[in-house]
Amino acid sequence: MSNQVILPRIMQLGAGASEAIPNVLTSLGCSRPLLITDRMMVQLGYADRIQETLAASGMTAEIFADTVPEPTVDSIQAGVAKARSGNYDSIIALGGGSPIDSAKAIGILAKLGGEMRDYKFPRNVTESGLPIIAVPTTAGTGSEVTRFTIITDEKTDEKMLCVGIGFMPVAALVDYTLTLSLPPRVTADTGIDALTHAIEAYVSQKANLYSDSQALAAMRLIGPNLRKVFHSGQDSAAREALMLGSTLAGVAFSSASVALVHGMSRPIGAFFHVPHGLSNAMLLPSVTAFSMPAAAERYADCARAMGVATAQDSTAAANAKLLTELQALNDELQVPTPEQFGIDRERFFELMPTMAQQALASGSPGNNPRVPTVEQMVEIYRSLW
């Protein structure tokens, strides 16, 4: 049996990687990019830095900075209109997962037309949109190397998973220096997101030898460094390790898919506007405990790769240490419970069956080593309280 691996055509990694944008554009035969980002990247000066880099090579880029966290159908429409109104031949996507996911959707809709719902899973989008150069500024989503985007339909509160080679950036410029100014909260949420990607890719029923190698490498980089960057954001070595770990985790889950944590996380984000990485973190210990009996050896490998268990530990001991570590990580990184986040208990309990149905429809729970029923997912949601 063979496994298909889809990656960006160009990957540039390390300090200053973002400065390669002009050369990458030239190599792609492009010269009229639209820079898609968010207002924070403009305020921090990162968008200006990209424009200055382009100007030094005689290029310019107009900015669209109206992307929002957890992008919605409505939020991308202005970007689609902007992309269609200009004579753009490419997109530079600058920011965390939300601007990059927005850019993927905008690139497809601007070129191919239609509505976002037309492209949701189970459709496999093989058509090409405007070519995207992804420049991530968080170590978390791995969106720069994945063939996925997630857009919320605000009319139904459904987070639509969209899949296919059409959503894969043509280039990923992974520059860890862009993460040095991230605040602790964003660092924690995106870092746990990356860790979840690596763990879920490794235990996924679609795991393969290639995705395993990337997932284990990602956990070795993320495990020892996530706490370091949370407490000391200017730790360059830890930031670099976390950034590469995030990218490798993205490569892993792009090949093996995510599983139950992500399936259950998306509805929490859609209904209660919890940042994606944070809702993953809320679920990770409970879902791991639920799933562990069906993939004990695999979870033990995760514990060892993260550095919380040794080769001498038995499978049972390694798994116990992994569960302890995931909860300790949430505690130290100050991950709130749904109640502490401010979610209304009555509303949460009322929506649990709907969230479980939406999770199931996304397909992700079917990749889990232990595939849950809707009733079991409801119980996991209930356990968060």
C-alpha positions in Angstrom: 0.0 0.0 0.0 1.3 3.5 -0.9 0.5 6.8 0.7 0.2 10.1 -1.1 2.3 13.0 0.3 1.5 16.5 -0.8 3.8 19.4 0.2 4.4 23.0 -0.8 6.6 23.2 -3.9 9.0 25.5 -2.0 9.9 25.4 1.7 12.3 27.8 3.3 13.1 27.3 7.0 14.9 29.4 9.6 15.8 33.0 10.6 15.1 35.4 7.8 13.2 32.9 5.7 10.4 35.5 5.1 12.9 37.7 3.3 13.0 35.2 0.4 9.5 36.3 -0.8 10.7 38.3 -3.8 12.9 35.4 -5.0 10.0 33.0 -4.5 7.6 35.2 -6.4 10.1 35.5 -9.3 10.7 31.7 -9.4 6.9 31.3 -9.6 6.6 33.8 -12.5 4.5 36.1 -10.3 4.9 39.8 -9.7 1.5 41.2 -8.5 0.8 39.7 -5.1 -2.0 40.5 -2.7 -0.9 40.5 0.9 -3.6 38.9 3.1 -3.1 39.3 6.8 -4.8 40.7 9.9 -4.8 44.0 11.7 -2.4 42.8 14.4 0.2 42.0 11.8 -0.2 45.5 10.5 0.0 47.0 14.0 3.2 45.0 14.8 4.8 46.2 11.7 5.2 42.7 10.1 3.2 43.7 7.0 5.4 46.8 6.5 8.5 44.5 6.7 7.1 42.4 3.9 6.4 45.5 1.8 9.9 46.8 2.5 11.4 43.5 1.4 9.3 43.6 -1.8 10.2 47.2 -2.4 13.9 46.4 -2.3 13.3 44.1 -5.2 11.2 46.5 -7.1 7.9 44.9 -6.2 4.8 46.1 -4.4 1.8 44.4 -2.7 -1.5 45.8 -1.6 -2.7 44.8 1.8 -6.0 43.1 2.8 -6.0 43.1 6.6 -9.6 42.4 7.4 -9.3 38.7 8.2 -10.7 37.6 11.6 -9.9 34.9 14.1 -11.8 31.7 13.3 -12.7 32.9 9.7 -16.3 32.9 8.6 -18.0 32.8 5.2 -18.9 36.5 5.6 -15.4 37.5 6.7 -13.7 36.1 3.6 -16.2 37.8 1.1 -14.5 41.2 1.3 -11.2 39.4 0.6 -12.7 37.6 -2.4 -14.0 40.9 -3.7 -10.6 42.5 -3.2 -8.8 39.6 -5.0 -11.2 39.7 -7.9 -11.1 43.5 -8.3 -7.3 43.7 -8.6 -5.1 42.2 -11.3 -3.4 39.9 -8.7 -1.4 36.8 -9.8 -0.6 35.5 -6.3 -1.3 35.8 -2.6 1.1 36.3 0.3 -0.6 34.9 3.5 1.0 36.4 6.6 -0.1 35.5 10.1 -1.4 32.6 12.2 -3.7 29.9 11.1 -6.7 32.3 10.6 -5.1 34.6 8.0 -3.6 31.6 6.2 -6.9 29.7 6.2 -8.6 32.8 5.0 -6.1 33.2 2.2 -6.6 29.6 1.1 -10.4 30.1 0.8 -10.0 33.5 -0.9 -7.5 32.1 -3.4 -10.0 29.4 -4.4 -13.1 31.5 -4.5 -11.5 34.4 -6.3 -10.3 32.2 -9.1 -13.0 29.4 -9.3 -16.1 31.2 -8.0 -19.0 29.7 -6.2 -19.7 29.6 -2.4 -17.5 28.2 0.4 -20.1 25.5 1.1 -19.5 24.2 -2.5 -16.0 23.2 -1.4 -16.6 21.5 2.0 -15.7 17.9 2.8 -16.3 15.3 1.4 -15.5 17.2 -1.8 -11.8 16.9 -2.7 -10.7 20.2 -4.2 -8.1 19.4 -6.9 -8.5 22.7 -8.8 -5.9 25.4 -8.3 -6.7 28.8 -6.9 -4.4 31.8 -6.9 -0.9 30.5 -5.8 -0.2 31.2 -2.1 3.1 31.9 -0.4 2.4 31.2 3.3 4.4 33.0 6.0 3.3 31.8 9.4 3.8 34.0 12.5 2.7 31.4 15.1 4.0 28.0 15.9 0.8 26.1 15.9 -1.6 25.4 13.1 0.9 24.1 10.5 -1.5 25.6 7.9 1.4 26.6 5.8 2.0 22.9 4.8 -1.5 21.5 4.9 -4.2 20.9 2.3 -6.9 21.9 4.6 -8.8 25.1 5.5 -11.6 25.6 8.0 -14.3 28.2 7.5 -17.3 28.8 9.8 -20.8 29.1 8.2 -22.2 31.7 10.7 -25.8 30.9 9.5 -25.5 27.3 10.9 -22.6 27.7 13.3 -20.9 24.9 11.4 -17.1 24.8 11.0 -16.7 23.5 7.5 -13.6 21.4 6.8 -12.4 21.9 3.2 -9.8 19.5 1.8 -7.7 19.1 -1.3 -4.5 19.9 -3.1 -6.1 23.2 -4.2 -5.7 24.5 -0.7 -2.0 23.7 -0.4 0.3 26.8 -0.5 2.9 26.6 -3.3 5.5 28.0 -0.8 6.0 28.0 2.9 8.5 30.4 4.4 8.9 29.4 8.0 10.7 32.2 9.9 10.8 31.6 13.7 11.9 35.2 14.3 8.3 36.3 13.5 7.1 34.4 16.7 9.5 36.1 19.2 6.9 38.8 20.0 4.0 36.4 20.5 2.3 36.9 23.9 2.2 33.9 26.3 -1.5 33.1 25.7 -1.2 32.8 22.0 2.1 30.9 22.4 0.4 28.4 24.6 -2.8 27.9 22.6 -1.0 27.5 19.3 1.7 25.3 20.8 -0.8 22.9 22.2 -2.5 22.9 18.8 0.7 21.8 17.2 1.3 19.1 19.9 -2.3 17.8 19.3 -1.6 17.6 15.5 1.5 15.5 16.2 -0.2 13.2 18.7 -3.4 12.7 16.6 -1.4 12.1 13.4 0.6 9.4 15.2 -2.4 7.6 16.6 -4.7 8.1 13.6 -6.0 5.1 11.7 -4.5 6.7 8.6 -1.0 6.9 10.1 1.8 5.6 7.9 5.5 5.3 8.0 6.1 8.8 6.6 3.6 10.6 8.8 5.0 8.7 11.8 8.5 9.9 11.2 7.3 13.5 11.0 4.9 13.3 14.0 7.6 11.8 16.3 10.1 14.4 15.2 7.5 17.1 15.9 6.9 15.8 19.4 10.6 15.6 20.2 10.8 19.3 19.3 7.6 20.5 20.9 7.6 18.5 24.1 10.7 20.0 25.8 10.2 23.5 24.5 6.6 24.5 24.9 6.9 25.5 28.5 10.2 27.3 27.8 8.6 29.6 25.2 5.5 30.2 27.3 7.7 31.5 30.2 10.4 33.1 28.1 9.2 34.3 24.7 12.6 35.6 23.7 14.3 32.1 23.9 15.3 31.9 20.3 16.5 28.3 20.4 13.2 27.1 21.9 11.2 29.3 19.5 13.0 27.8 16.5 12.5 24.2 17.8 8.8 24.9 18.4 8.3 26.5 15.0 9.9 23.6 13.1 7.9 21.2 15.3 4.7 22.9 14.3 5.6 22.7 10.6 6.5 19.0 10.9 3.3 18.3 12.8 1.4 20.0 10.0 3.2 17.7 7.5 2.2 14.7 9.6 -1.5 15.4 9.9 -1.7 16.6 6.3 -0.7 13.0 5.5 -2.5 11.1 8.3 -5.3 13.4 9.2 -6.4 14.6 12.6 -8.8 12.6 14.8 -11.3 13.0 17.7 -9.8 16.0 19.5 -10.2 18.1 16.3 -13.5 16.7 15.4 -14.9 17.7 18.8 -13.0 20.9 19.1 -14.4 22.6 16.0 -18.0 22.8 17.2 -16.9 24.3 20.5 -15.1 27.0 18.5 -18.1 27.6 16.2 -20.7 27.9 18.9 -18.8 29.5 21.7 -16.0 31.4 19.9 -13.2 29.6 21.7 -9.9 29.9 19.9 -9.1 26.7 18.1 -5.9 25.8 19.9 -7.6 26.5 23.3 -10.6 24.2 22.6 -8.1 21.5 21.5 -6.3 21.9 24.8 -9.5 21.7 26.8 -10.2 18.3 25.1 -6.8 16.7 24.8 -6.5 15.0 28.2 -10.1 13.6 28.2 -9.9 12.4 24.6 -6.5 10.9 25.1 -7.8 9.0 28.2 -10.8 7.8 26.1 -8.7 6.7 23.1 -5.7 5.2 24.9 -7.1 1.6 25.4 -7.2 1.2 21.6 -3.7 2.4 20.9 -1.7 1.9 24.1 1.7 1.3 22.4 1.2 4.3 20.2 0.4 6.7 23.0 3.4 5.3 24.9 5.6 6.2 21.9 4.2 9.7 22.2 5.1 9.9 25.9 8.7 8.8 25.1 9.0 11.2 22.1 7.9 14.1 24.3 10.5 13.2 26.9 8.0 12.4 29.7 8.7 8.7 29.7 11.8 6.6 29.0 12.5 3.5 27.0 12.6 1.6 30.2 9.0 2.5 31.2 6.4 -0.1 30.5 3.5 0.8 28.1 1.2 1.3 31.1 3.6 3.5 33.0 4.4 5.6 29.9 0.6 6.1 29.3 0.1 7.1 32.9 2.9 9.7 32.6 1.4 11.0 29.3 -2.0 11.7 30.9 -0.3 13.3 33.9 1.8 15.5 31.6 -1.1 16.6 29.4 -3.1 17.8 32.5 0.1 19.4 34.0 0.7 21.2 30.7 -2.8 22.6 30.7 -2.4 23.7 34.3 1.0 25.4 33.8 -0.1 27.0 30.5 -3.2 28.3 32.3 -5.7 26.6 29.9 -9.2 27.4 31.2 -12.0 25.0 31.5 -15.1 25.9 29.5 -16.7 27.3 32.7 -13.6 29.4 33.4 -13.6 30.6 29.8 -17.1 32.0 30.4 -19.2 29.5 28.5 -22.8 29.2 29.8 -23.3 25.7 31.3 -26.9 25.3 30.3 -26.2 26.4 26.7 -23.2 24.0 26.5 -25.2 21.0 27.8 -28.1 21.9 25.5 -25.8 21.9 22.4 -23.7 18.8 23.3 -25.8 16.4 21.0 -25.6 18.9 18.1 -21.8 19.4 18.6 -21.3 15.6 18.7 -23.3 15.2 15.5 -21.3 18.0 13.8 -18.1 16.4 15.0 -19.1 13.0 13.5 -20.0 14.7 10.2 -16.6 16.2 9.9 -15.1 12.7 9.5 -12.2 13.3 12.0 -13.6 11.0 14.7 -13.5 8.1 12.2 -9.7 8.4 12.1 -9.5 7.9 15.9 -8.0 4.7 17.2 -11.2 4.3 19.2 -14.1 5.5 17.1 -16.8 7.0 19.4 -20.5 7.0 19.2 -22.4 10.2 19.4 -23.4 9.3 23.0 -19.7 8.8 23.9 -18.8 12.2 22.5 -21.6 13.8 24.6 -20.1 12.1 27.7 -16.6 13.5 26.8 -18.1 17.0 26.4 -19.9 16.5 29.8 -16.6 15.5 31.4 -15.1 18.9 30.6 -17.3 20.4 33.4 
